[in-house]
């Protein structure tokens, strides 16, 4: 028995190959977007949009339309409602987010409970990556490609908006339009990840990779490389663990990503909790050693004063 057999065994099944491909695609595009979400501070917005798509998916099922279409429509609707409530009332953005996403998510649960269906719609909530068909894979690939192209083309403008919206406005860019574009990409990406981990855990794929990369580097360009690579590797490991353990694939994908974040949070070389302490201890030790080495040289170079000279 070769050591490669455990790695190759899942690839004998077509549904596992589709699951791996879908997970990697979703992980990469979610991780890229998460870099901007972490910088802008829109973690809760990602949670809101991912939950708000549930009624759209159920309505799309009833009408016989693609799930992604219904999810995208309600994702954009959630973004519009949050903005409208924030701009036309005294309610602040965090409260508007809580109101919209809980109401729409509850509406989705009600629709699931009253909709006669031969299909188990609960997989929308918890994900059904092992049930992805070839048509679903193509659909997810197209949506992910659109989001990826827009992120790459507009990366400079979005980065400037994330760091300094005032400067972006001063050079002729519209912060309002850039914010709307980022929210639209958020809705599109949430639809991509919906098949992998379900409505509840989508926010994890939209936040954890960017937060992990943020602890590893101070350069945004490196974040855009670290986040998708780490997310893709974690997702593949999660799928393999689900095969070996016969456990929930979506849940294990998020658990592995969370475990990676925990390791970086503790042992990151610059911003890790333990890593910072070790770095401070090493610097203090180096400073003490350098000071001890300088003192003898200083004494040797200073002129010795004899009793006659002192007089």
Secondary structure, 3 states (H helix, E strand, C coil): CCCCHHHHHHHHCHHHHHHHHHHHHHHHHHHHHHHHHHHHCCHHHHHHHHHHCHHHHHHHHHHCCCHHHHHHHHHHHHHHHHHHHHHHCCCCHHHHHHHHHHHHHHHHHHHHHHCCCCCCCHHHHHCCHHHCCHHHHHHHHHHHHHHHHHHHHCHHHHHHHHHCHHHHHHCCCCHHHHHHHHHHHHHHHHHHHHHHHHHHHHHHHHHHHHHHHHHHCCCHHHHHHHHHHHHHHHHHHHHHHHHHHCCCHHHHHHHHHHHHHHHHHHHCCCCCHHHHHHHHHHHHHHHHHHHHHHHHHHHHHCCCCCHHHHC
